[in-house]
């Protein structure tokens, strides 16, 4: 509530703009996937997703993603006494069942009713102590949960245009010693920045897709103590073109290069 002569703070304005965009996201994700092709996408968006899927499929045998999920579990540590938020979880991610089963209290939130209903069906088989699901906007003041010890944000944070305003809201929902684990696309490599810039004008979901820049990474350092950062496709991305020529050699190279990435 504001007095008549008060003006909205810039952060409040940014939060409202992002909530408005989230209304569009909700409509979109009721009929489309975050990563798969969809009839609701532009041809350019479907082409981008098709090429990306083929690129990563070329090094699937290296089990790069599986090693990252394992690393995330290490970062999360013991969550037996933690209140955990699975933020923007959709129908579930690679760690959803683990979080729900091992946390003292697990809360899943997503904009999409369709995907949360699918998640509820999955979670019926998980023997968690306290499992809750919520359809709605995390940024909405009426979001009924807070004081989280752990927030797992799988490919979520890059959906917010005003990242610092989002991070402030995130902090307000966390316990003082809370931990965030996030996993998002980067556009810090010059060739991918050029490719994304050329594609953006044709992108169906451009209103809520903001892959991290160096500035975005600095925003995290401003609002949080950053304990660890792990790039995924650093050196290992060069195994992708090799895999197109020789899948066996490409996979072997991806395994070796990924170990180099993990050490960097």
C-alpha positions as CSV (number, residue, x, y, z in Angstrom):
1,X,0.0,0.0,0.0
2,X,1.3,3.5,-0.9
3,X,0.4,6.9,0.4
4,X,-1.0,9.2,-2.4
5,X,2.2,11.1,-2.9
6,X,4.5,8.0,-3.1
7,X,5.9,6.8,-6.4
8,X,6.4,3.1,-7.2
9,X,10.0,2.0,-6.7
10,X,11.8,1.0,-9.9
11,X,12.1,-2.5,-8.5
12,X,8.4,-2.7,-8.0
13,X,7.8,-1.6,-11.6
14,X,10.2,-4.2,-12.9
15,X,8.5,-6.9,-10.8
16,X,5.1,-6.0,-12.2
17,X,6.4,-6.0,-15.8
18,X,7.8,-9.5,-15.2
19,X,4.5,-10.7,-13.7
20,X,2.8,-9.4,-16.9
21,X,5.2,-11.3,-19.0
22,X,4.7,-14.4,-16.9
23,X,1.0,-14.3,-17.8
24,X,2.1,-14.7,-21.4
25,X,4.5,-17.5,-20.4
26,X,1.6,-19.3,-18.7
27,X,-0.4,-19.2,-21.9
28,X,2.5,-20.4,-23.9
29,X,3.6,-23.3,-21.7
30,X,0.1,-24.7,-21.4
31,X,0.6,-25.8,-25.1
32,X,4.3,-25.8,-25.7
33,X,7.5,-27.3,-24.2
34,X,10.5,-25.4,-22.9
35,X,12.8,-27.1,-25.3
36,X,10.9,-29.3,-27.9
37,X,9.4,-28.2,-31.1
38,X,5.8,-27.0,-31.0
39,X,3.1,-25.9,-33.5
40,X,2.9,-22.7,-31.5
41,X,6.4,-21.7,-32.3
42,X,7.7,-19.8,-35.2
43,X,9.6,-21.8,-37.9
44,X,12.9,-20.1,-36.7
45,X,12.3,-21.2,-33.1
46,X,11.5,-24.8,-34.1
47,X,14.6,-24.8,-36.3
48,X,16.8,-23.5,-33.5
49,X,15.5,-26.2,-31.1
50,X,15.9,-28.9,-33.7
51,X,19.5,-28.0,-34.3
52,X,20.3,-27.6,-30.6
53,X,18.7,-31.1,-29.9
54,X,20.8,-32.7,-32.7
55,X,24.0,-31.0,-31.4
56,X,23.6,-32.2,-27.9
57,X,22.4,-35.7,-29.0
58,X,25.7,-36.0,-30.8
59,X,27.6,-36.2,-27.5
60,X,24.9,-37.9,-25.4
61,X,27.0,-40.9,-24.9
62,X,29.5,-38.9,-22.9
63,X,26.9,-38.5,-20.2
64,X,27.7,-34.9,-19.6
65,X,24.3,-33.9,-18.3
66,X,24.3,-36.8,-15.8
67,X,27.6,-35.7,-14.4
68,X,26.1,-32.2,-13.9
69,X,23.1,-33.5,-12.0
70,X,25.5,-35.5,-9.8
71,X,27.5,-32.3,-9.2
72,X,24.3,-30.4,-8.3
73,X,23.5,-33.1,-5.7
74,X,26.9,-32.6,-4.2
75,X,26.3,-28.8,-4.0
76,X,22.9,-29.3,-2.4
77,X,24.4,-31.4,0.4
78,X,22.3,-32.9,3.1
79,X,18.7,-31.7,2.7
80,X,17.1,-33.9,5.3
81,X,16.3,-30.9,7.5
82,X,15.7,-28.4,4.7
83,X,12.7,-26.6,3.3
84,X,13.2,-26.9,-0.5
85,X,11.7,-25.0,-3.3
86,X,11.7,-26.5,-6.8
87,X,11.3,-23.3,-8.8
88,X,9.7,-23.3,-12.2
89,X,9.8,-27.1,-12.1
90,X,7.4,-27.8,-15.0
91,X,6.5,-31.5,-15.0
92,X,9.7,-32.3,-13.1
93,X,13.4,-32.2,-13.7
94,X,16.3,-34.6,-13.2
95,X,16.4,-33.9,-9.4
96,X,12.7,-33.4,-8.6
97,X,12.1,-36.9,-7.2
98,X,15.4,-36.8,-5.2
99,X,14.4,-33.4,-3.7
100,X,10.9,-34.5,-2.9
101,X,12.0,-37.7,-1.3
102,X,14.8,-36.4,0.9
103,X,13.8,-32.9,1.9
104,X,12.1,-32.2,5.2
105,X,9.6,-30.1,3.2
106,X,9.4,-29.9,-0.6
107,X,7.5,-27.2,-2.5
108,X,7.2,-27.2,-6.3
109,X,5.9,-24.2,-8.2
110,X,5.3,-23.6,-11.8
111,X,3.1,-21.3,-14.0
112,X,1.5,-24.2,-15.9
113,X,-1.5,-26.1,-14.5
114,X,-1.0,-28.8,-17.1
115,X,2.6,-29.4,-16.1
116,X,2.0,-29.3,-12.4
117,X,-0.8,-31.8,-12.8
118,X,1.6,-34.1,-14.6
119,X,4.1,-33.5,-11.8
120,X,1.5,-34.5,-9.2
121,X,1.0,-37.8,-10.9
122,X,4.8,-38.4,-10.8
123,X,5.1,-37.4,-7.2
124,X,2.4,-39.9,-6.0
125,X,5.1,-42.6,-6.3
126,X,7.6,-40.6,-4.2
127,X,7.7,-41.3,-0.4
128,X,8.4,-37.7,0.7
129,X,7.6,-36.4,4.2
130,X,5.9,-33.2,3.1
131,X,5.3,-32.6,-0.6
132,X,3.4,-29.6,-1.8
133,X,2.7,-28.3,-5.4
134,X,1.6,-24.8,-6.3
135,X,0.3,-23.4,-9.6
136,X,1.1,-19.7,-9.8
137,X,3.7,-17.0,-10.2
138,X,6.6,-17.0,-7.7
139,X,6.8,-13.2,-8.1
140,X,3.2,-12.7,-7.0
141,X,3.0,-11.2,-3.5
142,X,0.3,-13.8,-2.8
143,X,2.7,-16.7,-3.2
144,X,2.1,-18.5,0.1
145,X,5.5,-20.0,0.9
146,X,8.8,-18.6,2.1
147,X,11.8,-19.2,4.4
148,X,13.4,-21.7,2.0
149,X,16.7,-23.3,3.0
150,X,17.3,-24.5,-0.6
151,X,16.1,-23.3,-3.9
152,X,16.7,-25.4,-7.0
153,X,16.2,-23.4,-10.2
154,X,16.7,-25.7,-13.2
155,X,16.8,-23.4,-16.3
156,X,14.6,-20.8,-14.7
157,X,16.6,-17.7,-13.7
158,X,17.3,-16.6,-17.3
159,X,13.5,-16.2,-17.8
160,X,13.6,-12.9,-15.9
161,X,14.5,-9.7,-17.8
162,X,15.2,-7.7,-14.7
163,X,17.5,-10.1,-13.0
164,X,18.4,-8.1,-10.0
165,X,14.8,-7.4,-9.1
166,X,14.1,-11.1,-9.4
167,X,17.1,-12.0,-7.2
168,X,16.0,-9.6,-4.5
169,X,12.6,-11.3,-4.5
170,X,14.3,-14.6,-4.3
171,X,16.3,-13.6,-1.3
172,X,13.2,-12.4,0.4
173,X,11.7,-15.9,0.2
174,X,14.8,-17.6,1.7
175,X,16.2,-18.3,5.1
176,X,19.3,-16.2,6.0
177,X,21.7,-19.1,5.3
178,X,19.7,-20.4,2.3
179,X,21.4,-22.0,-0.7
180,X,20.5,-21.5,-4.4
181,X,21.6,-23.9,-7.2
182,X,20.8,-22.7,-10.7
183,X,21.5,-23.9,-14.2
184,X,21.0,-21.6,-17.1
185,X,22.2,-21.0,-20.7
186,X,25.1,-18.6,-21.3
187,X,25.8,-16.2,-24.2
188,X,29.2,-15.2,-23.1
189,X,30.9,-16.9,-26.1
190,X,31.0,-14.4,-29.0
191,X,29.9,-16.7,-31.8
192,X,26.8,-17.8,-29.8
193,X,26.0,-14.2,-28.9
194,X,26.0,-13.3,-32.6
195,X,23.9,-16.3,-33.5
196,X,21.3,-15.5,-30.8
197,X,21.2,-11.8,-31.8
198,X,20.4,-12.8,-35.4
199,X,17.8,-15.3,-34.2
200,X,16.1,-13.2,-31.5
201,X,13.8,-11.2,-33.8
202,X,12.2,-14.4,-35.0
203,X,12.1,-16.1,-31.5
204,X,8.6,-17.0,-30.2
205,X,9.6,-16.8,-26.6
206,X,11.9,-13.8,-26.8
207,X,9.9,-11.9,-24.1
208,X,11.1,-14.3,-21.4
209,X,14.4,-15.7,-22.7
210,X,17.5,-13.9,-21.5
211,X,20.6,-16.2,-21.5
212,X,23.2,-15.0,-19.1
213,X,25.8,-12.4,-20.1
214,X,28.8,-11.4,-18.0
215,X,26.7,-8.7,-16.5
216,X,24.1,-11.2,-15.4
217,X,26.7,-13.3,-13.6
218,X,27.9,-10.1,-11.8
219,X,24.3,-9.6,-10.6
220,X,24.5,-12.9,-8.8
221,X,27.8,-11.9,-7.2
222,X,26.2,-8.6,-6.0
223,X,23.2,-10.3,-4.3
224,X,24.8,-13.7,-3.2
225,X,28.0,-15.2,-2.0
226,X,28.9,-17.3,-5.0
227,X,30.4,-20.6,-3.7
228,X,30.9,-22.4,-7.0
229,X,30.5,-21.9,-10.7
230,X,30.7,-24.7,-13.3
231,X,30.6,-24.2,-17.0
232,X,29.3,-27.2,-18.9
233,X,30.0,-26.9,-22.6
234,X,33.4,-25.2,-22.6
235,X,36.0,-27.3,-24.3
236,X,33.5,-30.2,-24.8
237,X,31.5,-28.2,-27.3
238,X,34.2,-28.9,-29.8
239,X,33.3,-32.6,-29.7
240,X,30.0,-31.8,-31.3
241,X,31.2,-31.2,-34.9
242,X,33.6,-34.2,-34.5
243,X,30.6,-36.4,-33.5
244,X,28.8,-35.5,-36.7
245,X,31.7,-37.1,-38.6
246,X,32.5,-40.0,-36.3
247,X,30.1,-40.6,-33.3
248,X,32.6,-42.9,-31.6
249,X,35.5,-40.4,-31.8
250,X,33.2,-37.6,-30.9
251,X,31.9,-39.3,-27.8
252,X,35.4,-40.2,-26.7
253,X,36.6,-36.6,-27.2
254,X,33.5,-35.3,-25.3
255,X,34.3,-37.5,-22.3
256,X,37.9,-36.2,-22.2
257,X,37.1,-32.6,-22.8
258,X,34.3,-32.6,-20.3
259,X,36.7,-33.7,-17.6
260,X,38.8,-30.7,-18.6
261,X,35.8,-28.5,-18.2
262,X,35.0,-29.9,-14.8
263,X,38.6,-29.1,-13.7
264,X,38.4,-25.6,-15.0
